[in-house]
Amino acid sequence: IQAWDRRVDWWLTGLAVLFLVAYAWQVLDPAMGEPGATLLEAVVTGVWIVFGLDYLVRIWLAQNRWRFVYTHLLDLAIL
């Protein structure tokens, strides 16, 4: 898991920033036209999917999968 963290930490941080920008844009500009709103919704959904896949990879890499899930319940609840 530590090797995975080193590989994806910066990418996930960048995606988190992208998510915040896209989400804030949706909230602050509710009158946005259809193409822009659809694009922002796709970005937000795509980032959630990547975070979900990251969680699944971490479960797969964990030596004790049930312990990993138990110790990362907040991550699971957020997803």
PDB file of N, CA, C and O in Angstrom, chain B, residues numbered from 101:
ATOM      1  N   ILE B 101       0.834  -1.192   0.000  1.00  0.00           N
ATOM      2  CA  ILE B 101       0.000   0.000   0.000  1.00  0.00           C
ATOM      3  C   ILE B 101       0.870   1.243   0.000  1.00  0.00           C
ATOM      4  O   ILE B 101       0.527   2.241  -0.633  1.00  0.00           O
ATOM      5  N   GLN B 102       1.994   1.194   0.704  1.00  0.00           N
ATOM      6  CA  GLN B 102       2.867   2.373   0.751  1.00  0.00           C
ATOM      7  C   GLN B 102       3.428   2.706  -0.627  1.00  0.00           C
ATOM      8  O   GLN B 102       3.537   3.879  -0.984  1.00  0.00           O
ATOM      9  N   ALA B 103       3.781   1.693  -1.398  1.00  0.00           N
ATOM     10  CA  ALA B 103       4.286   1.938  -2.755  1.00  0.00           C
ATOM     11  C   ALA B 103       3.182   2.538  -3.609  1.00  0.00           C
ATOM     12  O   ALA B 103       3.435   3.441  -4.406  1.00  0.00           O
ATOM     13  N   TRP B 104       1.963   2.044  -3.451  1.00  0.00           N
ATOM     14  CA  TRP B 104       0.822   2.599  -4.192  1.00  0.00           C
ATOM     15  C   TRP B 104       0.607   4.061  -3.797  1.00  0.00           C
ATOM     16  O   TRP B 104       0.370   4.913  -4.653  1.00  0.00           O
ATOM     17  N   ASP B 105       0.691   4.343  -2.503  1.00  0.00           N
ATOM     18  CA  ASP B 105       0.539   5.720  -2.026  1.00  0.00           C
ATOM     19  C   ASP B 105       1.559   6.654  -2.677  1.00  0.00           C
ATOM     20  O   ASP B 105       1.219   7.750  -3.122  1.00  0.00           O
ATOM     21  N   ARG B 106       2.799   6.206  -2.725  1.00  0.00           N
ATOM     22  CA  ARG B 106       3.845   7.042  -3.331  1.00  0.00           C
ATOM     23  C   ARG B 106       3.556   7.300  -4.812  1.00  0.00           C
ATOM     24  O   ARG B 106       3.833   8.384  -5.325  1.00  0.00           O
ATOM     25  N   ARG B 107       3.006   6.311  -5.482  1.00  0.00           N
ATOM     26  CA  ARG B 107       2.725   6.455  -6.917  1.00  0.00           C
ATOM     27  C   ARG B 107       1.561   7.391  -7.209  1.00  0.00           C
ATOM     28  O   ARG B 107       1.617   8.169  -8.162  1.00  0.00           O
ATOM     29  N   VAL B 108       0.513   7.324  -6.405  1.00  0.00           N
ATOM     30  CA  VAL B 108      -0.721   8.020  -6.765  1.00  0.00           C
ATOM     31  C   VAL B 108      -1.051   9.227  -5.899  1.00  0.00           C
ATOM     32  O   VAL B 108      -2.026   9.928  -6.172  1.00  0.00           O
ATOM     33  N   ASP B 109      -0.266   9.482  -4.867  1.00  0.00           N
ATOM     34  CA  ASP B 109      -0.593  10.555  -3.926  1.00  0.00           C
ATOM     35  C   ASP B 109      -0.774  11.898  -4.626  1.00  0.00           C
ATOM     36  O   ASP B 109      -1.784  12.568  -4.410  1.00  0.00           O
ATOM     37  N   TRP B 110       0.169  12.299  -5.446  1.00  0.00           N
ATOM     38  CA  TRP B 110       0.076  13.597  -6.117  1.00  0.00           C
ATOM     39  C   TRP B 110      -1.050  13.623  -7.145  1.00  0.00           C
ATOM     40  O   TRP B 110      -1.717  14.644  -7.318  1.00  0.00           O
ATOM     41  N   TRP B 111      -1.260  12.494  -7.829  1.00  0.00           N
ATOM     42  CA  TRP B 111      -2.352  12.434  -8.804  1.00  0.00           C
ATOM     43  C   TRP B 111      -3.705  12.594  -8.104  1.00  0.00           C
ATOM     44  O   TRP B 111      -4.574  13.322  -8.584  1.00  0.00           O
ATOM     45  N   LEU B 112      -3.875  11.917  -6.980  1.00  0.00           N
ATOM     46  CA  LEU B 112      -5.137  12.023  -6.253  1.00  0.00           C
ATOM     47  C   LEU B 112      -5.324  13.416  -5.662  1.00  0.00           C
ATOM     48  O   LEU B 112      -6.447  13.917  -5.594  1.00  0.00           O
ATOM     49  N   THR B 113      -4.240  14.037  -5.239  1.00  0.00           N
ATOM     50  CA  THR B 113      -4.329  15.406  -4.739  1.00  0.00           C
ATOM     51  C   THR B 113      -4.769  16.343  -5.853  1.00  0.00           C
ATOM     52  O   THR B 113      -5.621  17.207  -5.643  1.00  0.00           O
ATOM     53  N   GLY B 114      -4.195  16.174  -7.031  1.00  0.00           N
ATOM     54  CA  GLY B 114      -4.599  16.983  -8.183  1.00  0.00           C
ATOM     55  C   GLY B 114      -6.058  16.758  -8.547  1.00  0.00           C
ATOM     56  O   GLY B 114      -6.771  17.708  -8.869  1.00  0.00           O
ATOM     57  N   LEU B 115      -6.507  15.503  -8.497  1.00  0.00           N
ATOM     58  CA  LEU B 115      -7.914  15.213  -8.780  1.00  0.00           C
ATOM     59  C   LEU B 115      -8.829  15.829  -7.719  1.00  0.00           C
ATOM     60  O   LEU B 115      -9.928  16.284  -8.039  1.00  0.00           O
ATOM     61  N   ALA B 116      -8.389  15.845  -6.477  1.00  0.00           N
ATOM     62  CA  ALA B 116      -9.189  16.467  -5.421  1.00  0.00           C
ATOM     63  C   ALA B 116      -9.353  17.958  -5.684  1.00  0.00           C
ATOM     64  O   ALA B 116     -10.438  18.507  -5.496  1.00  0.00           O
ATOM     65  N   VAL B 117      -8.286  18.612  -6.116  1.00  0.00           N
ATOM     66  CA  VAL B 117      -8.371  20.042  -6.447  1.00  0.00           C
ATOM     67  C   VAL B 117      -9.297  20.242  -7.644  1.00  0.00           C
ATOM     68  O   VAL B 117     -10.129  21.149  -7.642  1.00  0.00           O
ATOM     69  N   LEU B 118      -9.154  19.396  -8.667  1.00  0.00           N
ATOM     70  CA  LEU B 118     -10.038  19.470  -9.831  1.00  0.00           C
ATOM     71  C   LEU B 118     -11.495  19.284  -9.413  1.00  0.00           C
ATOM     72  O   LEU B 118     -12.375  19.994  -9.900  1.00  0.00           O
ATOM     73  N   PHE B 119     -11.753  18.337  -8.518  1.00  0.00           N
ATOM     74  CA  PHE B 119     -13.108  18.121  -8.012  1.00  0.00           C
ATOM     75  C   PHE B 119     -13.632  19.381  -7.330  1.00  0.00           C
ATOM     76  O   PHE B 119     -14.759  19.805  -7.584  1.00  0.00           O
ATOM     77  N   LEU B 120     -12.816  19.976  -6.466  1.00  0.00           N
ATOM     78  CA  LEU B 120     -13.262  21.181  -5.754  1.00  0.00           C
ATOM     79  C   LEU B 120     -13.580  22.319  -6.705  1.00  0.00           C
ATOM     80  O   LEU B 120     -14.562  23.035  -6.512  1.00  0.00           O
ATOM     81  N   VAL B 121     -12.761  22.491  -7.729  1.00  0.00           N
ATOM     82  CA  VAL B 121     -13.007  23.543  -8.715  1.00  0.00           C
ATOM     83  C   VAL B 121     -14.308  23.270  -9.466  1.00  0.00           C
ATOM     84  O   VAL B 121     -15.142  24.165  -9.609  1.00  0.00           O
ATOM     85  N   ALA B 122     -14.483  22.053  -9.942  1.00  0.00           N
ATOM     86  CA  ALA B 122     -15.687  21.709 -10.706  1.00  0.00           C
ATOM     87  C   ALA B 122     -16.935  21.831  -9.839  1.00  0.00           C
ATOM     88  O   ALA B 122     -17.949  22.367 -10.287  1.00  0.00           O
ATOM     89  N   TYR B 123     -16.873  21.348  -8.623  1.00  0.00           N
ATOM     90  CA  TYR B 123     -18.030  21.416  -7.736  1.00  0.00           C
ATOM     91  C   TYR B 123     -18.370  22.858  -7.383  1.00  0.00           C
ATOM     92  O   TYR B 123     -19.535  23.252  -7.420  1.00  0.00           O
ATOM     93  N   ALA B 124     -17.349  23.649  -7.041  1.00  0.00           N
ATOM     94  CA  ALA B 124     -17.580  25.055  -6.705  1.00  0.00           C
ATOM     95  C   ALA B 124     -18.168  25.802  -7.896  1.00  0.00           C
ATOM     96  O   ALA B 124     -19.051  26.642  -7.727  1.00  0.00           O
ATOM     97  N   TRP B 125     -17.689  25.503  -9.086  1.00  0.00           N
ATOM     98  CA  TRP B 125     -18.205  26.160 -10.292  1.00  0.00           C
ATOM     99  C   TRP B 125     -19.690  25.841 -10.465  1.00  0.00           C
ATOM    100  O   TRP B 125     -20.484  26.722 -10.794  1.00  0.00           O
ATOM    101  N   GLN B 126     -20.060  24.588 -10.243  1.00  0.00           N
ATOM    102  CA  GLN B 126     -21.471  24.204 -10.337  1.00  0.00           C
ATOM    103  C   GLN B 126     -22.328  24.978  -9.335  1.00  0.00           C
ATOM    104  O   GLN B 126     -23.424  25.432  -9.663  1.00  0.00           O
ATOM    105  N   VAL B 127     -21.824  25.120  -8.129  1.00  0.00           N
ATOM    106  CA  VAL B 127     -22.590  25.786  -7.079  1.00  0.00           C
ATOM    107  C   VAL B 127     -22.667  27.291  -7.321  1.00  0.00           C
ATOM    108  O   VAL B 127     -23.721  27.899  -7.133  1.00  0.00           O
ATOM    109  N   LEU B 128     -21.564  27.884  -7.734  1.00  0.00           N
ATOM    110  CA  LEU B 128     -21.512  29.335  -7.887  1.00  0.00           C
ATOM    111  C   LEU B 128     -22.124  29.844  -9.183  1.00  0.00           C
ATOM    112  O   LEU B 128     -22.432  31.032  -9.287  1.00  0.00           O
ATOM    113  N   ASP B 129     -22.307  28.984 -10.166  1.00  0.00           N
ATOM    114  CA  ASP B 129     -22.886  29.397 -11.445  1.00  0.00           C
ATOM    115  C   ASP B 129     -24.041  28.461 -11.824  1.00  0.00           C
ATOM    116  O   ASP B 129     -23.933  27.692 -12.779  1.00  0.00           O
ATOM    117  N   PRO B 130     -25.152  28.533 -11.065  1.00  0.00           N
ATOM    118  CA  PRO B 130     -26.258  27.611 -11.330  1.00  0.00           C
ATOM    119  C   PRO B 130     -26.959  27.878 -12.667  1.00  0.00           C
ATOM    120  O   PRO B 130     -27.672  27.005 -13.162  1.00  0.00           O
ATOM    121  N   ALA B 131     -26.775  29.050 -13.258  1.00  0.00           N
ATOM    122  CA  ALA B 131     -27.413  29.381 -14.528  1.00  0.00           C
ATOM    123  C   ALA B 131     -26.563  28.965 -15.725  1.00  0.00           C
ATOM    124  O   ALA B 131     -26.856  29.347 -16.858  1.00  0.00           O
ATOM    125  N   MET B 132     -25.529  28.197 -15.483  1.00  0.00           N
ATOM    126  CA  MET B 132     -24.632  27.761 -16.556  1.00  0.00           C
ATOM    127  C   MET B 132     -25.427  26.960 -17.589  1.00  0.00           C
ATOM    128  O   MET B 132     -26.359  26.230 -17.251  1.00  0.00           O
ATOM    129  N   GLY B 133     -25.047  27.112 -18.822  1.00  0.00           N
ATOM    130  CA  GLY B 133     -25.705  26.392 -19.901  1.00  0.00           C
ATOM    131  C   GLY B 133     -25.477  24.896 -19.837  1.00  0.00           C
ATOM    132  O   GLY B 133     -24.662  24.403 -19.057  1.00  0.00           O
ATOM    133  N   GLU B 134     -26.210  24.191 -20.669  1.00  0.00           N
ATOM    134  CA  GLU B 134     -26.190  22.724 -20.654  1.00  0.00           C
ATOM    135  C   GLU B 134     -24.827  22.106 -20.950  1.00  0.00           C
ATOM    136  O   GLU B 134     -24.426  21.212 -20.204  1.00  0.00           O
ATOM    137  N   PRO B 135     -24.093  22.506 -21.967  1.00  0.00           N
ATOM    138  CA  PRO B 135     -22.810  21.814 -22.211  1.00  0.00           C
ATOM    139  C   PRO B 135     -21.826  21.947 -21.048  1.00  0.00           C
ATOM    140  O   PRO B 135     -21.149  20.982 -20.692  1.00  0.00           O
ATOM    141  N   GLY B 136     -21.748  23.124 -20.464  1.00  0.00           N
ATOM    142  CA  GLY B 136     -20.824  23.333 -19.350  1.00  0.00           C
ATOM    143  C   GLY B 136     -21.234  22.561 -18.118  1.00  0.00           C
ATOM    144  O   GLY B 136     -20.393  21.969 -17.443  1.00  0.00           O
ATOM    145  N   ALA B 137     -22.537  22.562 -17.817  1.00  0.00           N
ATOM    146  CA  ALA B 137     -23.030  21.840 -16.639  1.00  0.00           C
ATOM    147  C   ALA B 137     -22.805  20.338 -16.796  1.00  0.00           C
ATOM    148  O   ALA B 137     -22.451  19.653 -15.837  1.00  0.00           O
ATOM    149  N   THR B 138     -23.011  19.835 -18.003  1.00  0.00           N
ATOM    150  CA  THR B 138     -22.793  18.409 -18.253  1.00  0.00           C
ATOM    151  C   THR B 138     -21.318  18.054 -18.109  1.00  0.00           C
ATOM    152  O   THR B 138     -20.977  17.016 -17.543  1.00  0.00           O
ATOM    153  N   LEU B 139     -20.458  18.905 -18.613  1.00  0.00           N
ATOM    154  CA  LEU B 139     -19.018  18.665 -18.504  1.00  0.00           C
ATOM    155  C   LEU B 139     -18.581  18.658 -17.046  1.00  0.00           C
ATOM    156  O   LEU B 139     -17.835  17.774 -16.626  1.00  0.00           O
ATOM    157  N   LEU B 140     -19.041  19.636 -16.272  1.00  0.00           N
ATOM    158  CA  LEU B 140     -18.657  19.690 -14.858  1.00  0.00           C
ATOM    159  C   LEU B 140     -19.188  18.484 -14.093  1.00  0.00           C
ATOM    160  O   LEU B 140     -18.502  17.945 -13.224  1.00  0.00           O
ATOM    161  N   GLU B 141     -20.406  18.060 -14.415  1.00  0.00           N
ATOM    162  CA  GLU B 141     -20.953  16.871 -13.748  1.00  0.00           C
ATOM    163  C   GLU B 141     -20.143  15.627 -14.108  1.00  0.00           C
ATOM    164  O   GLU B 141     -19.938  14.753 -13.266  1.00  0.00           O
ATOM    165  N   ALA B 142     -19.684  15.548 -15.352  1.00  0.00           N
ATOM    166  CA  ALA B 142     -18.852  14.418 -15.770  1.00  0.00           C
ATOM    167  C   ALA B 142     -17.515  14.430 -15.031  1.00  0.00           C
ATOM    168  O   ALA B 142     -17.013  13.375 -14.643  1.00  0.00           O
ATOM    169  N   VAL B 143     -16.939  15.609 -14.835  1.00  0.00           N
ATOM    170  CA  VAL B 143     -15.671  15.723 -14.105  1.00  0.00           C
ATOM    171  C   VAL B 143     -15.860  15.267 -12.658  1.00  0.00           C
ATOM    172  O   VAL B 143     -15.067  14.479 -12.143  1.00  0.00           O
ATOM    173  N   VAL B 144     -16.900  15.761 -12.012  1.00  0.00           N
ATOM    174  CA  VAL B 144     -17.173  15.396 -10.616  1.00  0.00           C
ATOM    175  C   VAL B 144     -17.396  13.886 -10.493  1.00  0.00           C
ATOM    176  O   VAL B 144     -16.837  13.242  -9.605  1.00  0.00           O
ATOM    177  N   THR B 145     -18.203  13.333 -11.377  1.00  0.00           N
ATOM    178  CA  THR B 145     -18.476  11.895 -11.348  1.00  0.00           C
ATOM    179  C   THR B 145     -17.216  11.087 -11.638  1.00  0.00           C
ATOM    180  O   THR B 145     -16.962  10.076 -10.983  1.00  0.00           O
ATOM    181  N   GLY B 146     -16.432  11.525 -12.611  1.00  0.00           N
ATOM    182  CA  GLY B 146     -15.192  10.833 -12.947  1.00  0.00           C
ATOM    183  C   GLY B 146     -14.212  10.803 -11.800  1.00  0.00           C
ATOM    184  O   GLY B 146     -13.558   9.787 -11.565  1.00  0.00           O
ATOM    185  N   VAL B 147     -14.102  11.902 -11.086  1.00  0.00           N
ATOM    186  CA  VAL B 147     -13.190  11.953  -9.934  1.00  0.00           C
ATOM    187  C   VAL B 147     -13.672  10.985  -8.850  1.00  0.00           C
ATOM    188  O   VAL B 147     -12.860  10.284  -8.246  1.00  0.00           O
ATOM    189  N   TRP B 148     -14.987  10.938  -8.596  1.00  0.00           N
ATOM    190  CA  TRP B 148     -15.513   9.992  -7.609  1.00  0.00           C
ATOM    191  C   TRP B 148     -15.202   8.564  -8.007  1.00  0.00           C
ATOM    192  O   TRP B 148     -14.855   7.740  -7.162  1.00  0.00           O
ATOM    193  N   ILE B 149     -15.325   8.268  -9.297  1.00  0.00           N
ATOM    194  CA  ILE B 149     -15.029   6.912  -9.767  1.00  0.00           C
ATOM    195  C   ILE B 149     -13.564   6.574  -9.523  1.00  0.00           C
ATOM    196  O   ILE B 149     -13.248   5.473  -9.073  1.00  0.00           O
ATOM    197  N   VAL B 150     -12.672   7.511  -9.817  1.00  0.00           N
ATOM    198  CA  VAL B 150     -11.238   7.264  -9.599  1.00  0.00           C
ATOM    199  C   VAL B 150     -10.956   7.051  -8.107  1.00  0.00           C
ATOM    200  O   VAL B 150     -10.181   6.166  -7.744  1.00  0.00           O
ATOM    201  N   PHE B 151     -11.581   7.856  -7.246  1.00  0.00           N
ATOM    202  CA  PHE B 151     -11.392   7.659  -5.811  1.00  0.00           C
ATOM    203  C   PHE B 151     -11.921   6.295  -5.371  1.00  0.00           C
ATOM    204  O   PHE B 151     -11.309   5.639  -4.528  1.00  0.00           O
ATOM    205  N   GLY B 152     -13.035   5.869  -5.925  1.00  0.00           N
ATOM    206  CA  GLY B 152     -13.568   4.550  -5.610  1.00  0.00           C
ATOM    207  C   GLY B 152     -12.636   3.438  -6.053  1.00  0.00           C
ATOM    208  O   GLY B 152     -12.419   2.472  -5.322  1.00  0.00           O
ATOM    209  N   LEU B 153     -12.083   3.575  -7.256  1.00  0.00           N
ATOM    210  CA  LEU B 153     -11.122   2.588  -7.750  1.00  0.00           C
ATOM    211  C   LEU B 153      -9.874   2.553  -6.881  1.00  0.00           C
ATOM    212  O   LEU B 153      -9.326   1.483  -6.611  1.00  0.00           O
ATOM    213  N   ASP B 154      -9.428   3.719  -6.446  1.00  0.00           N
ATOM    214  CA  ASP B 154      -8.269   3.779  -5.552  1.00  0.00           C
ATOM    215  C   ASP B 154      -8.557   3.028  -4.256  1.00  0.00           C
ATOM    216  O   ASP B 154      -7.698   2.296  -3.764  1.00  0.00           O
ATOM    217  N   TYR B 155      -9.740   3.197  -3.705  1.00  0.00           N
ATOM    218  CA  TYR B 155     -10.115   2.485  -2.475  1.00  0.00           C
ATOM    219  C   TYR B 155     -10.109   0.975  -2.701  1.00  0.00           C
ATOM    220  O   TYR B 155      -9.621   0.220  -1.860  1.00  0.00           O
ATOM    221  N   LEU B 156     -10.647   0.540  -3.831  1.00  0.00           N
ATOM    222  CA  LEU B 156     -10.660  -0.885  -4.150  1.00  0.00           C
ATOM    223  C   LEU B 156      -9.249  -1.438  -4.325  1.00  0.00           C
ATOM    224  O   LEU B 156      -8.969  -2.555  -3.892  1.00  0.00           O
ATOM    225  N   VAL B 157      -8.364  -0.680  -4.948  1.00  0.00           N
ATOM    226  CA  VAL B 157      -6.976  -1.117  -5.106  1.00  0.00           C
ATOM    227  C   VAL B 157      -6.319  -1.253  -3.739  1.00  0.00           C
ATOM    228  O   VAL B 157      -5.585  -2.209  -3.489  1.00  0.00           O
ATOM    229  N   ARG B 158      -6.584  -0.297  -2.857  1.00  0.00           N
ATOM    230  CA  ARG B 158      -6.000  -0.358  -1.513  1.00  0.00           C
ATOM    231  C   ARG B 158      -6.503  -1.589  -0.746  1.00  0.00           C
ATOM    232  O   ARG B 158      -5.740  -2.225  -0.019  1.00  0.00           O
ATOM    233  N   ILE B 159      -7.785  -1.918  -0.912  1.00  0.00           N
ATOM    234  CA  ILE B 159      -8.309  -3.135  -0.283  1.00  0.00           C
ATOM    235  C   ILE B 159      -7.589  -4.352  -0.853  1.00  0.00           C
ATOM    236  O   ILE B 159      -7.183  -5.246  -0.111  1.00  0.00           O
ATOM    237  N   TRP B 160      -7.437  -4.381  -2.153  1.00  0.00           N
ATOM    238  CA  TRP B 160      -6.791  -5.513  -2.814  1.00  0.00           C
ATOM    239  C   TRP B 160      -5.339  -5.678  -2.370  1.00  0.00           C
ATOM    240  O   TRP B 160      -4.853  -6.800  -2.232  1.00  0.00           O
ATOM    241  N   LEU B 161      -4.645  -4.552  -2.145  1.00  0.00           N
ATOM    242  CA  LEU B 161      -3.237  -4.595  -1.744  1.00  0.00           C
ATOM    243  C   LEU B 161      -3.044  -4.891  -0.252  1.00  0.00           C
ATOM    244  O   LEU B 161      -1.963  -5.307   0.165  1.00  0.00           O
ATOM    245  N   ALA B 162      -4.070  -4.681   0.531  1.00  0.00           N
ATOM    246  CA  ALA B 162      -3.944  -4.840   1.986  1.00  0.00           C
ATOM    247  C   ALA B 162      -3.700  -6.300   2.354  1.00  0.00           C
ATOM    248  O   ALA B 162      -4.264  -7.210   1.746  1.00  0.00           O
ATOM    249  N   GLN B 163      -2.861  -6.505   3.349  1.00  0.00           N
ATOM    250  CA  GLN B 163      -2.597  -7.862   3.824  1.00  0.00           C
ATOM    251  C   GLN B 163      -3.817  -8.427   4.547  1.00  0.00           C
ATOM    252  O   GLN B 163      -4.169  -9.593   4.367  1.00  0.00           O
ATOM    253  N   ASN B 164      -4.449  -7.606   5.353  1.00  0.00           N
ATOM    254  CA  ASN B 164      -5.669  -7.999   6.053  1.00  0.00           C
ATOM    255  C   ASN B 164      -6.778  -7.067   5.562  1.00  0.00           C
ATOM    256  O   ASN B 164      -6.909  -5.944   6.048  1.00  0.00           O
ATOM    257  N   ARG B 165      -7.566  -7.527   4.610  1.00  0.00           N
ATOM    258  CA  ARG B 165      -8.553  -6.681   3.945  1.00  0.00           C
ATOM    259  C   ARG B 165      -9.648  -6.189   4.898  1.00  0.00           C
ATOM    260  O   ARG B 165     -10.038  -5.022   4.844  1.00  0.00           O
ATOM    261  N   TRP B 166     -10.139  -7.064   5.761  1.00  0.00           N
ATOM    262  CA  TRP B 166     -11.194  -6.648   6.684  1.00  0.00           C
ATOM    263  C   TRP B 166     -10.686  -5.597   7.667  1.00  0.00           C
ATOM    264  O   TRP B 166     -11.409  -4.663   8.016  1.00  0.00           O
ATOM    265  N   ARG B 167      -9.457  -5.752   8.104  1.00  0.00           N
ATOM    266  CA  ARG B 167      -8.880  -4.743   9.005  1.00  0.00           C
ATOM    267  C   ARG B 167      -8.717  -3.412   8.283  1.00  0.00           C
ATOM    268  O   ARG B 167      -8.956  -2.354   8.865  1.00  0.00           O
ATOM    269  N   PHE B 168      -8.310  -3.461   7.012  1.00  0.00           N
ATOM    270  CA  PHE B 168      -8.178  -2.230   6.240  1.00  0.00           C
ATOM    271  C   PHE B 168      -9.520  -1.507   6.144  1.00  0.00           C
ATOM    272  O   PHE B 168      -9.600  -0.301   6.377  1.00  0.00           O
ATOM    273  N   VAL B 169     -10.563  -2.244   5.803  1.00  0.00           N
ATOM    274  CA  VAL B 169     -11.890  -1.635   5.690  1.00  0.00           C
ATOM    275  C   VAL B 169     -12.315  -1.066   7.038  1.00  0.00           C
ATOM    276  O   VAL B 169     -12.825   0.052   7.110  1.00  0.00           O
ATOM    277  N   TYR B 170     -12.105  -1.835   8.109  1.00  0.00           N
ATOM    278  CA  TYR B 170     -12.496  -1.376   9.442  1.00  0.00           C
ATOM    279  C   TYR B 170     -11.740  -0.113   9.862  1.00  0.00           C
ATOM    280  O   TYR B 170     -12.318   0.769  10.496  1.00  0.00           O
ATOM    281  N   THR B 171     -10.469  -0.021   9.516  1.00  0.00           N
ATOM    282  CA  THR B 171      -9.679   1.141   9.910  1.00  0.00           C
ATOM    283  C   THR B 171      -9.833   2.319   8.949  1.00  0.00           C
ATOM    284  O   THR B 171      -9.313   3.405   9.205  1.00  0.00           O
ATOM    285  N   HIS B 172     -10.543   2.103   7.852  1.00  0.00           N
ATOM    286  CA  HIS B 172     -10.781   3.177   6.883  1.00  0.00           C
ATOM    287  C   HIS B 172     -12.278   3.347   6.616  1.00  0.00           C
ATOM    288  O   HIS B 172     -12.708   3.538   5.478  1.00  0.00           O
ATOM    289  N   LEU B 173     -13.052   3.271   7.687  1.00  0.00           N
ATOM    290  CA  LEU B 173     -14.504   3.393   7.559  1.00  0.00           C
ATOM    291  C   LEU B 173     -14.925   4.779   7.066  1.00  0.00           C
ATOM    292  O   LEU B 173     -15.900   4.901   6.325  1.00  0.00           O
ATOM    293  N   LEU B 174     -14.206   5.812   7.466  1.00  0.00           N
ATOM    294  CA  LEU B 174     -14.559   7.155   7.002  1.00  0.00           C
ATOM    295  C   LEU B 174     -14.394   7.253   5.487  1.00  0.00           C
ATOM    296  O   LEU B 174     -15.239   7.840   4.811  1.00  0.00           O
ATOM    297  N   ASP B 175     -13.326   6.690   4.954  1.00  0.00           N
ATOM    298  CA  ASP B 175     -13.135   6.681   3.502  1.00  0.00           C
ATOM    299  C   ASP B 175     -14.304   5.972   2.811  1.00  0.00           C
ATOM    300  O   ASP B 175     -14.813   6.442   1.793  1.00  0.00           O
ATOM    301  N   LEU B 176     -14.710   4.861   3.366  1.00  0.00           N
ATOM    302  CA  LEU B 176     -15.820   4.095   2.805  1.00  0.00           C
ATOM    303  C   LEU B 176     -17.115   4.894   2.888  1.00  0.00           C
ATOM    304  O   LEU B 176     -17.887   4.921   1.930  1.00  0.00           O
ATOM    305  N   ALA B 177     -17.358   5.541   4.013  1.00  0.00           N
ATOM    306  CA  ALA B 177     -18.584   6.345   4.189  1.00  0.00           C
ATOM    307  C   ALA B 177     -18.613   7.514   3.210  1.00  0.00           C
ATOM    308  O   ALA B 177     -19.672   7.845   2.676  1.00  0.00           O
ATOM    309  N   ILE B 178     -17.481   8.134   2.971  1.00  0.00           N
ATOM    310  CA  ILE B 178     -17.413   9.257   2.034  1.00  0.00           C
ATOM    311  C   ILE B 178     -17.722   8.791   0.623  1.00  0.00           C
ATOM    312  O   ILE B 178     -18.429   9.464  -0.127  1.00  0.00           O
ATOM    313  N   LEU B 179     -17.183   7.631   0.272  1.00  0.00           N
ATOM    314  CA  LEU B 179     -17.463   7.097  -1.062  1.00  0.00           C
ATOM    315  C   LEU B 179     -18.929   6.716  -1.200  1.00  0.00           C
ATOM    316  O   LEU B 179     -19.349   6.248  -2.258  1.00  0.00           O
TER     317      LEU B 179
END
